[in-house]
Amino acid sequence: MGVGDAVSAELKEISSSPVEKFVAFVPNFSGLGSFALKLRQELCDTLAKAAPPVGHVSPACREAVLADIVFLVDSSTSIGPQNFQKVKNFLHPVILGLDISSDQIRVGLAQYNDNIYPAFRLNHHPLKSVVLEHTQNVPYHTGGTNTGSTLEFVRTNYLTEAAGSQAKDGVPQVVILVTDGESNDEVQEAADRLKEDGVVVYVVGVNVQNVQELKTIASEPLEKFLFNAENFNILQDFSGSILQTLRLAMEGKIKDSAQHYADVVFLTDTSQNTS
């Protein structure tokens, strides 16, 4: 920051590049105040682009992936008990690949058709082995397909602090829906509310001919959050892809919310000319 008769060439030699960003001149000291806001904005922009040094944070904390994940499983009559077991087989490797604990990834599960059958909420089972056991033991219930009301139920009964959600702490909220058909009720409003709350919605369809409804529910980009298997026999083949994109999404959320750190030194000229 040059004032008055400061030598332009010398300041340009000292400053970082580009000089139009890092060198400024004012005609007198009275004009310095007008540059305070601009300087603050430049500092914030620089910090946002810089990689935050996190040497004071333990490696375990740096590598931890945090999330609240709710699996929402369609158990309508069209699925049948054998295919419902294949859905649970699909969930097994996904859950197995998650770092489940009370202070990392929390998992909930609900089954639905015309009605909603809560299996367990986010704060029920902090151990992966218990989550896997309860998932495999979920009984099959027949009925219709009311996806819209179920999405709203999950939003108001699962993704809440009372049910174990860590949303207020900035932890990513994720819903993974597995369904084989079109809903009997409207899904648009419920899906929009979830997304407005910042929830990431994965949709796994099985032999769904009209995918428009699935597109309405899934987060964007669709190529990342929407999957459609041809049949239940190959559903488990999608477990790896789901787990990979899920982990990338969670890591991306954490990076987006990471704090920025910097050491800033102000160097002030107090020569006779400044008075």
C-alpha positions as CSV (number, residue, x, y, z in Angstrom):
1,M,0.0,0.0,0.0
2,G,1.7,3.2,-1.2
3,V,0.8,6.7,0.1
4,G,1.6,10.0,-1.7
5,D,5.0,10.0,-3.3
6,A,5.7,6.3,-2.8
7,V,7.9,4.9,-5.6
8,S,5.6,2.7,-7.8
9,A,8.4,0.6,-9.3
10,E,9.9,-0.3,-5.9
11,L,6.5,-1.3,-4.5
12,K,5.9,-3.5,-7.5
13,E,9.2,-5.3,-6.9
14,I,8.2,-6.0,-3.3
15,S,4.6,-7.2,-3.9
16,S,3.3,-10.5,-5.0
17,S,1.9,-10.9,-8.6
18,P,-0.3,-9.9,-10.1
19,V,0.6,-6.4,-9.1
20,E,-2.8,-5.0,-10.0
21,K,-4.2,-7.1,-7.2
22,F,-1.5,-6.7,-4.6
23,V,-0.4,-3.0,-5.1
24,A,-2.6,0.0,-4.3
25,F,-1.9,3.7,-4.1
26,V,-3.7,6.6,-2.3
27,P,-2.8,10.3,-2.7
28,N,-2.6,10.9,1.1
29,F,-3.1,9.2,4.4
30,S,-6.8,10.4,4.6
31,G,-7.5,8.0,1.7
32,L,-6.4,4.9,3.5
33,G,-9.8,4.3,5.2
34,S,-11.5,3.7,1.8
35,F,-9.2,0.8,1.1
36,A,-9.9,-1.1,4.4
37,L,-12.9,-3.0,3.1
38,K,-11.2,-3.8,-0.2
39,L,-8.2,-5.2,1.6
40,R,-10.3,-7.3,3.9
41,Q,-12.1,-8.8,0.9
42,E,-8.8,-9.5,-0.8
43,L,-7.6,-11.3,2.3
44,C,-10.8,-13.4,2.6
45,D,-10.5,-14.4,-1.1
46,T,-6.9,-15.4,-0.7
47,L,-7.7,-17.5,2.4
48,A,-10.6,-19.2,0.6
49,K,-8.3,-20.3,-2.2
50,A,-5.4,-21.4,0.0
51,A,-5.1,-24.9,1.4
52,P,-5.7,-24.6,5.1
53,P,-2.7,-25.9,7.2
54,V,-4.1,-28.5,9.6
55,G,-0.9,-29.8,11.2
56,H,-2.3,-29.1,14.6
57,V,-5.2,-31.5,14.0
58,S,-4.7,-35.2,14.5
59,P,-4.5,-37.4,11.4
60,A,-7.6,-39.3,12.6
61,C,-9.6,-36.1,12.7
62,R,-8.4,-35.0,9.3
63,E,-9.4,-38.3,7.7
64,A,-12.7,-38.8,9.5
65,V,-15.7,-38.8,7.3
66,L,-18.9,-37.6,9.0
67,A,-22.5,-38.2,7.8
68,D,-26.0,-39.1,8.9
69,I,-27.3,-41.7,6.4
70,V,-30.9,-43.0,6.3
71,F,-31.7,-46.0,4.1
72,L,-35.3,-46.0,2.9
73,V,-36.4,-49.3,1.5
74,D,-39.6,-49.9,-0.5
75,S,-41.3,-53.2,0.5
76,S,-44.4,-53.0,-1.7
77,T,-46.2,-56.2,-2.8
78,S,-44.6,-56.0,-6.3
79,I,-41.2,-56.7,-4.7
80,G,-41.9,-60.0,-2.9
81,P,-39.9,-61.6,-0.1
82,Q,-37.1,-63.0,-2.2
83,N,-36.3,-59.7,-3.9
84,F,-36.6,-57.9,-0.5
85,Q,-33.8,-60.2,0.7
86,K,-31.8,-59.1,-2.3
87,V,-32.3,-55.5,-1.3
88,K,-30.9,-56.3,2.1
89,N,-28.0,-58.1,0.4
90,F,-27.4,-54.9,-1.6
91,L,-27.3,-52.8,1.6
92,H,-24.8,-55.1,3.4
93,P,-21.6,-54.2,1.5
94,V,-22.6,-50.5,1.5
95,I,-23.0,-50.5,5.3
96,L,-19.9,-52.6,5.7
97,G,-17.9,-50.0,3.9
98,L,-19.0,-47.1,6.2
99,D,-17.1,-45.9,9.3
100,I,-20.0,-46.3,11.6
101,S,-19.8,-44.9,15.1
102,S,-21.6,-42.3,17.3
103,D,-19.0,-39.7,16.4
104,Q,-18.5,-40.5,12.7
105,I,-21.2,-42.0,10.4
106,R,-24.6,-42.6,11.9
107,V,-27.0,-44.9,10.1
108,G,-30.8,-45.2,10.2
109,L,-33.2,-47.5,8.3
110,A,-36.9,-47.4,7.5
111,Q,-39.1,-49.7,5.4
112,Y,-42.2,-48.5,3.7
113,N,-45.2,-49.3,1.5
114,D,-48.6,-47.9,2.3
115,N,-47.3,-47.5,5.8
116,I,-44.0,-46.7,7.3
117,Y,-42.0,-49.2,9.4
118,P,-39.1,-47.6,11.3
119,A,-36.4,-50.1,11.8
120,F,-33.9,-48.0,13.7
121,R,-33.0,-44.3,13.9
122,L,-29.6,-42.5,13.7
123,N,-28.9,-42.7,17.4
124,H,-30.0,-46.3,18.0
125,H,-27.0,-48.4,16.9
126,P,-23.4,-46.9,17.0
127,L,-21.8,-50.3,16.2
128,K,-21.5,-51.5,12.6
129,S,-22.0,-55.1,13.6
130,V,-25.3,-54.3,15.2
131,V,-26.5,-52.2,12.3
132,L,-25.7,-55.1,9.9
133,E,-27.5,-57.5,12.1
134,H,-30.7,-55.4,12.4
135,T,-30.7,-54.7,8.7
136,Q,-30.6,-58.4,7.9
137,N,-33.4,-59.0,10.4
138,V,-35.8,-56.5,9.0
139,P,-39.1,-58.4,8.2
140,Y,-40.9,-58.0,4.9
141,H,-44.2,-56.1,4.9
142,T,-46.5,-56.0,1.8
143,G,-48.5,-53.1,0.6
144,G,-48.6,-50.2,-1.9
145,T,-46.0,-47.5,-2.6
146,N,-46.4,-44.2,-0.8
147,T,-43.0,-42.7,-1.4
148,G,-44.0,-39.0,-1.0
149,S,-45.4,-39.3,2.6
150,T,-42.4,-41.5,3.5
151,L,-39.9,-38.9,2.4
152,E,-41.7,-36.4,4.5
153,F,-41.7,-38.8,7.5
154,V,-38.0,-39.3,7.2
155,R,-37.4,-35.5,7.1
156,T,-39.5,-34.9,10.2
157,N,-38.8,-38.0,12.2
158,Y,-35.3,-39.3,11.3
159,L,-33.3,-36.2,10.3
160,T,-33.9,-34.4,13.6
161,E,-31.7,-33.8,16.6
162,A,-34.0,-35.9,18.7
163,A,-33.4,-38.9,16.4
164,G,-29.7,-38.4,16.3
165,S,-29.2,-36.0,13.4
166,Q,-26.0,-33.9,13.6
167,A,-27.2,-31.4,10.9
168,K,-26.8,-28.4,13.3
169,D,-23.1,-29.3,13.5
170,G,-22.8,-29.2,9.7
171,V,-22.7,-33.0,9.3
172,P,-23.9,-34.0,5.8
173,Q,-27.4,-35.5,5.7
174,V,-28.0,-38.3,3.3
175,V,-31.1,-40.3,2.3
176,I,-30.7,-43.5,0.1
177,L,-34.0,-44.6,-1.4
178,V,-34.4,-48.1,-2.9
179,T,-37.7,-48.6,-4.9
180,D,-39.1,-50.7,-7.7
181,G,-41.9,-48.5,-9.0
182,E,-44.0,-45.4,-9.2
183,S,-45.4,-43.9,-6.0
184,N,-49.2,-43.8,-5.3
185,D,-48.8,-40.3,-3.8
186,E,-47.1,-37.0,-4.9
187,V,-43.4,-36.9,-4.3
188,Q,-42.4,-33.5,-5.6
189,E,-43.1,-31.4,-2.5
190,A,-41.5,-33.9,-0.1
191,A,-38.4,-34.2,-2.3
192,D,-38.1,-30.4,-2.6
193,R,-38.3,-30.0,1.2
194,L,-35.5,-32.5,1.7
195,K,-33.3,-30.7,-0.7
196,E,-34.1,-27.3,0.7
197,D,-32.9,-28.7,4.1
198,G,-29.6,-29.6,2.4
199,V,-30.2,-33.3,2.3
200,V,-28.4,-35.3,-0.4
201,V,-30.8,-37.8,-1.9
202,Y,-29.7,-41.0,-3.7
203,V,-32.3,-43.0,-5.6
204,V,-31.7,-46.6,-6.6
205,G,-34.5,-47.8,-8.9
206,V,-35.0,-51.5,-9.9
207,N,-36.5,-52.1,-13.3
208,V,-38.3,-48.8,-13.2
209,Q,-39.7,-48.0,-16.7
210,N,-40.7,-44.4,-16.0
211,V,-37.7,-42.8,-14.4
212,Q,-39.1,-39.2,-14.4
213,E,-40.3,-39.6,-10.8
214,L,-36.9,-40.9,-9.7
215,K,-35.3,-37.9,-11.3
216,T,-37.7,-35.7,-9.3
217,I,-36.6,-37.2,-6.1
218,A,-32.8,-37.6,-6.7
219,S,-30.2,-34.9,-6.1
220,E,-28.3,-33.5,-9.0
221,P,-26.3,-34.2,-11.0
222,L,-28.4,-37.2,-11.8
223,E,-25.6,-39.3,-13.1
224,K,-24.1,-39.2,-9.6
225,F,-27.2,-39.7,-7.5
226,L,-29.6,-41.8,-9.6
227,F,-29.1,-45.5,-10.3
228,N,-31.5,-47.8,-12.1
229,A,-30.8,-51.6,-12.1
230,E,-32.4,-53.9,-14.6
231,N,-33.5,-56.4,-12.0
232,F,-32.9,-57.4,-8.4
233,N,-30.4,-60.1,-9.4
234,I,-27.8,-57.5,-10.4
235,L,-28.8,-54.9,-7.7
236,Q,-25.8,-55.9,-5.5
237,D,-23.5,-55.0,-8.4
238,F,-24.3,-51.3,-7.7
239,S,-23.1,-51.4,-4.0
240,G,-19.6,-50.5,-4.9
241,S,-20.6,-47.5,-7.1
242,I,-23.0,-46.3,-4.4
243,L,-20.3,-46.5,-1.7
244,Q,-17.7,-44.7,-3.8
245,T,-19.9,-41.8,-4.8
246,L,-21.3,-41.6,-1.2
247,R,-17.8,-41.3,0.2
248,L,-16.8,-38.6,-2.3
249,A,-20.0,-36.7,-1.6
250,M,-19.3,-36.8,2.2
251,E,-15.7,-35.7,1.8
252,G,-16.7,-32.9,-0.5
253,K,-19.2,-31.6,2.0
254,I,-16.5,-31.6,4.7
255,K,-14.0,-29.7,2.5
256,D,-16.7,-27.1,1.7
257,S,-17.2,-26.4,5.3
258,A,-13.6,-26.5,6.4
259,Q,-12.2,-23.5,8.3
260,H,-9.5,-21.4,6.7
261,Y,-6.3,-20.4,8.6
262,A,-3.6,-17.8,8.0
263,D,-0.9,-15.9,9.8
264,V,-1.1,-12.2,8.7
265,V,1.7,-9.7,9.5
266,F,1.1,-6.0,9.1
267,L,4.3,-4.0,8.4
268,T,3.9,-0.3,8.9
269,D,6.3,2.5,7.7
270,T,7.0,5.0,10.6
271,S,9.7,7.1,8.9
272,Q,9.8,10.9,9.4
273,N,7.7,11.4,6.3
274,T,4.7,9.8,7.9
275,S,4.5,12.1,11.0
